[in-house]
Amino acid sequence: MSMNSKTCFEPLEGSYSREDCQFLLQPIDIPMLSVEEKERLMQIGGQHYSSMISQEFPPSDQYLTLFFGLVDKYKHRLATEVAGLAKKIIEKKGDTITLVSLARAGTPIGVLLNRALKYYYKANVSHYSVSIIRDKGIDTAALEYLEKAGHAGDSILFVDGWTAKGIITQELKAAVACWNNESHYKISDDLCVISDIGGMADLVATVDDYTIPSGILNSTVSGLVSRTILRPEYQGFHQCVVYSHLAKHDLSNWFVDEISSLFSTISPNESTIVQRDQASVERHQKMKSYVDQLMVEYGVSDINRVKPGIAEATRVMLRRVPKLLVVKDVTSDDVSHLLVLAKDKCVEVCQDSAMPFNAVAIVANVND
């Protein structure tokens, strides 16, 4: 396939402004598979998940009502956490910062941090969103772009929404180590997240498994960009689909405006930010032990079919073929959207008050 360099290496804005975010991704047009067909191909080993994509549809009115309710409930908390992280970032990085969010869960958080750093500190901030794919690593063409754009390697800070089992965090650390070993452009592998239930990140706002509102929608809160794609026939940046048909349902800018409008009422307070310590290691071990227990209990042989935490469980319910949803408390508002999705998909729901987070979903074995 012949593609010119402009197509492969020009940043994409999605539905955000250029000042808010530039996606180092190239939009492509590929056949859309059903969720069920995509799951089947993944599980038989026929195709890696990153080579396939499904269509996205507008959320239901009921689901949107839950989303707006969660934004109203948690917007002050999220704004406070973003402000606290901004203060910590300034102390760690100085006032010239290159935020590199991991598309796409990290993207709305990266936009908010970008705005907070500029609002509170008048910092010189650039924000990009890049692809990282399990088993494939980070997009090295994107890292090359950052170098050519003149961003200092030590100014880079990776951003994600949350950690769960820590697989993407480990992928990031390994990919950066490999890059630094082979390149003269040495970059930091520090990862900043809102919720670190997996005990794996470097800059952390909270360890609570709460419903970060941007975690319960797909592209309509992430710049209308799909999760990232990697197909061998394309050169340059990793790929994505832009869901332009959802433009009238897009809440990406509404969401970040809703949170950042509160900055004027909040003073950055670093004391609200969790410090990485021995408790992080213990938290990760509790996560691992519980996942191991679930795998035994439900006969799951592939750890990638177990998705702990509210945000990861939500992604299973939206984008995969779920077998089971386990929640800590069925009466909690934090899992109300999960219960709606489970009902819509006729998925069994269990309660386990002893679990170390608030939800976990198990992907079905579609080849049974």
C-alpha positions in Angstrom: 0.0 0.0 0.0 1.5 3.3 -1.0 1.1 6.1 1.6 2.8 9.4 1.8 4.6 10.7 4.8 2.0 13.3 5.5 -0.6 10.6 5.9 1.6 8.5 8.2 3.2 11.2 10.4 0.8 14.1 10.7 -0.9 14.4 14.2 -4.6 13.8 14.4 -6.8 16.0 16.6 -9.9 13.9 16.8 -12.6 16.2 18.3 -10.2 18.0 20.7 -8.5 21.2 19.9 -4.8 21.1 18.9 -4.0 22.9 22.2 -5.7 20.2 24.2 -4.4 17.1 22.5 -2.6 15.8 19.3 -3.0 12.1 18.6 0.1 10.6 17.1 -2.1 8.1 15.2 -3.1 7.7 11.6 -6.8 7.2 10.8 -7.6 4.3 8.6 -10.7 2.6 7.1 -11.0 -1.1 7.7 -13.8 -3.6 7.9 -15.7 -3.6 11.2 -16.2 -6.9 12.8 -18.9 -7.8 15.3 -17.8 -8.1 18.9 -18.5 -11.8 18.8 -16.5 -12.4 15.6 -13.6 -10.4 17.0 -13.6 -12.3 20.2 -13.7 -15.6 18.4 -10.7 -14.7 16.2 -8.7 -13.5 19.2 -9.4 -16.6 21.2 -8.5 -19.1 18.5 -5.2 -17.3 18.0 -6.1 -16.3 14.5 -5.5 -12.6 14.9 -4.1 -10.3 17.5 -6.7 -8.0 19.0 -4.9 -4.9 17.8 -5.5 -5.9 14.1 -9.3 -5.8 14.5 -11.9 -3.2 15.5 -15.7 -3.1 16.0 -18.2 -0.4 15.3 -19.3 1.8 18.2 -22.8 2.9 18.8 -24.4 5.7 20.8 -25.0 4.9 24.5 -28.6 4.5 25.5 -30.5 7.3 27.3 -30.5 5.2 30.5 -26.7 4.7 30.3 -26.1 8.4 29.6 -28.3 9.3 32.6 -25.9 7.2 34.8 -22.9 8.8 33.1 -24.1 12.4 33.8 -25.0 11.4 37.4 -21.5 10.0 37.9 -19.9 13.2 36.5 -22.0 15.3 38.9 -21.0 13.0 41.8 -17.3 12.9 41.1 -16.4 16.0 39.1 -15.1 17.9 42.2 -13.1 14.9 43.3 -11.6 14.4 39.9 -10.7 18.1 39.5 -9.1 18.1 43.0 -7.0 15.0 42.1 -5.9 16.5 38.7 -4.9 19.7 40.4 -2.9 17.8 43.0 -1.2 15.8 40.3 -0.4 18.9 38.5 1.5 20.3 41.5 3.4 17.0 41.9 4.3 17.0 38.2 5.7 20.6 38.4 7.9 19.5 41.3 9.1 16.5 39.5 9.5 17.8 36.0 9.8 21.5 36.2 7.7 23.9 34.0 8.4 22.3 30.6 6.4 19.1 30.3 5.5 16.7 27.5 2.5 14.8 28.5 2.2 11.5 26.5 -1.2 9.9 27.3 -1.8 6.3 26.4 -4.6 6.1 24.0 -7.3 6.1 24.7 -8.1 5.7 28.4 -5.3 8.1 29.3 -6.4 10.8 26.8 -9.1 12.7 28.7 -6.9 12.6 31.8 -4.0 14.0 29.8 -6.2 16.8 28.5 -7.2 17.7 32.1 -3.6 17.6 33.3 -2.6 19.8 30.3 -5.2 22.3 31.2 -4.4 22.2 35.0 -0.6 22.7 34.4 -1.3 25.7 32.2 -4.0 27.1 34.5 -2.2 26.9 37.8 1.5 27.2 36.7 1.5 28.8 33.2 3.7 25.8 32.3 5.0 25.1 28.9 3.0 21.9 28.2 2.6 19.8 25.1 0.1 16.9 25.1 0.2 14.0 22.7 -1.7 10.7 22.8 0.1 7.6 21.6 -0.5 3.9 21.1 0.7 1.2 23.3 -0.4 -2.4 22.6 -0.1 -5.5 24.8 2.5 -7.9 23.4 3.5 -5.3 20.7 4.9 -2.4 22.7 4.8 1.4 22.3 4.6 3.2 19.0 8.2 4.0 18.2 7.3 6.2 15.3 5.5 8.4 17.8 8.6 8.5 20.0 10.6 9.5 16.9 8.1 12.3 16.3 8.6 13.6 19.8 12.4 13.7 19.4 12.1 15.5 16.0 9.6 18.0 17.5 12.4 18.9 20.0 10.8 17.7 23.2 13.5 16.9 25.8 13.5 13.2 26.8 13.3 14.0 30.5 10.3 16.2 30.0 8.1 13.2 29.0 5.5 12.0 31.4 3.2 9.1 30.4 -0.4 9.4 31.5 -3.1 6.8 31.8 -6.5 6.7 33.5 -5.8 3.8 35.9 -3.9 0.7 36.5 -5.4 -2.7 37.1 -3.4 -5.9 36.7 -0.5 -3.8 35.6 0.1 -5.5 32.2 0.1 -2.2 30.2 2.4 -0.6 32.8 4.8 -3.5 32.5 4.6 -3.2 28.7 5.4 0.5 29.0 8.4 0.0 31.3 9.8 -2.7 29.1 9.2 -0.8 25.9 10.9 2.3 27.2 13.9 0.3 28.5 14.3 -1.3 25.1 14.0 2.1 23.4 16.5 3.7 25.7 18.9 0.9 25.2 18.9 1.4 21.4 18.4 5.1 21.0 20.4 8.2 21.9 17.1 9.9 22.7 16.6 8.7 26.3 13.1 9.2 27.7 11.5 8.8 31.2 9.2 5.9 31.8 7.3 7.6 34.6 3.6 6.9 34.6 0.9 9.1 36.1 -2.6 7.9 36.7 -5.7 8.9 38.6 -6.5 5.5 40.2 -3.7 3.0 40.9 -5.6 -0.1 42.1 -2.9 -2.2 40.6 -0.1 -0.6 42.6 2.1 -0.1 39.6 2.2 3.7 38.7 4.7 6.4 39.7 2.5 9.4 40.2 -0.9 8.5 41.6 -3.9 10.4 42.8 -5.8 7.6 44.6 -5.8 3.9 45.1 -9.6 3.8 45.3 -11.5 1.8 42.7 -14.0 4.5 42.0 -15.9 5.3 38.8 -13.8 7.8 36.9 -16.6 9.0 34.6 -14.4 9.0 31.4 -13.8 5.3 32.0 -17.4 4.3 31.4 -17.8 5.6 27.8 -15.9 4.8 24.7 -14.9 7.2 21.9 -17.6 9.8 22.8 -15.5 10.9 25.8 -12.1 10.3 24.1 -12.1 12.6 21.1 -14.1 10.2 18.9 -11.0 8.0 18.4 -11.1 4.2 18.6 -8.7 2.1 20.6 -5.5 1.8 18.7 -4.9 -0.6 15.8 -1.7 -2.1 14.5 -1.8 -3.6 11.0 1.4 -4.5 9.1 0.3 -3.0 5.8 0.6 0.5 7.2 3.8 2.4 7.8 4.3 5.2 10.3 2.1 5.8 13.4 -0.1 3.1 14.8 -3.6 3.4 13.5 -7.1 4.2 14.7 -10.6 4.7 13.4 -12.3 8.0 13.9 -16.0 7.4 14.7 -17.3 10.5 12.9 -20.8 9.1 12.8 -20.9 9.7 16.6 -20.1 13.4 16.3 -23.6 14.5 17.5 -23.2 12.2 20.6 -19.7 13.4 21.4 -19.1 14.5 25.0 -15.3 14.7 24.9 -15.1 18.5 25.2 -18.1 18.8 27.4 -16.5 16.4 29.9 -13.1 18.1 30.2 -14.8 21.5 30.3 -17.0 20.3 33.1 -14.0 19.2 35.2 -11.6 22.0 34.3 -14.2 24.7 35.0 -13.8 23.8 38.7 -10.0 24.6 38.8 -10.9 28.2 39.8 -12.4 26.9 43.0 -9.6 24.5 43.9 -6.1 25.1 45.1 -3.6 22.3 44.2 -2.8 20.2 47.2 -0.1 17.7 46.9 -1.1 16.1 50.2 -4.1 14.6 48.5 -1.8 12.6 46.2 -0.8 9.0 47.2 2.9 8.3 47.6 4.3 5.2 46.0 5.6 3.0 48.9 5.5 -0.6 50.2 1.7 -0.4 50.3 1.8 -0.3 46.5 3.6 -3.6 46.3 1.2 -5.1 48.8 -1.8 -3.8 46.8 -0.4 -5.3 43.6 0.0 -8.7 45.4 -3.6 -8.6 46.7 -4.7 -7.9 43.1 -2.7 -10.8 41.7 -3.8 -13.2 44.5 -7.5 -12.4 43.9 -7.2 -12.7 40.1 -5.4 -16.1 40.6 -8.2 -17.2 42.9 -10.9 -16.3 40.3 -9.1 -18.1 37.5 -9.1 -21.3 39.5 -12.7 -20.9 40.7 -14.0 -20.3 37.2 -11.6 -22.4 35.2 -10.0 -19.5 33.3 -6.7 -20.4 31.8 -5.9 -17.0 30.1 -5.2 -14.1 32.5 -6.2 -11.7 29.8 -9.8 -12.9 30.2 -10.0 -11.5 33.8 -10.4 -7.7 34.0 -10.3 -6.3 37.5 -11.5 -2.8 38.6 -14.6 -0.8 37.6 -13.0 0.7 34.5 -11.6 -2.6 33.1 -14.9 -4.4 33.9 -16.7 -1.7 32.0 -14.6 -2.2 28.9 -15.4 -5.9 29.0 -19.1 -5.1 29.1 -18.8 -2.6 26.3 -16.3 -4.2 23.9 -15.9 -7.9 24.7 -18.2 -11.0 25.2 -18.6 -11.1 29.0 -19.3 -14.3 30.9 -19.6 -13.0 34.5 -19.6 -9.8 36.4 -18.6 -9.8 40.1 -19.1 -6.7 42.2 -18.3 -5.9 45.8 -21.6 -4.2 46.5 -24.6 -4.4 44.2 -26.2 -1.4 45.9 -23.2 0.9 45.1 -23.7 3.8 42.7 -20.2 3.1 41.3 -21.4 -0.2 39.7 -24.9 0.9 38.6 -23.8 1.3 35.0 -22.2 -2.2 35.1 -25.5 -3.6 36.3 -27.3 -1.9 33.4 -24.9 -3.4 30.9 -25.1 -6.8 32.5 -28.8 -6.8 32.3 -28.7 -5.7 28.6 -26.3 -8.5 27.8 -28.0 -11.2 30.1 -24.7 -11.6 32.0 -24.7 -13.2 35.4 -23.9 -10.9 38.3 -22.4 -12.1 41.6 -21.5 -10.2 44.8 -18.3 -10.7 46.7 -17.9 -8.3 49.6 -14.3 -9.6 50.3 -12.9 -8.6 46.9 -10.0 -6.0 47.1 -11.6 -3.7 44.5 -15.2 -2.9 43.4 -15.7 -5.0 40.3 -14.2 -7.6 38.0 -15.5 -9.0 34.7 -14.6 -12.4 33.2 -14.6 -12.7 29.4 -16.4 -15.7 28.0 -14.5 -18.5 26.3 -16.4 -18.3 23.0 -14.9 -21.5 21.7 -16.4 -23.7 24.4 
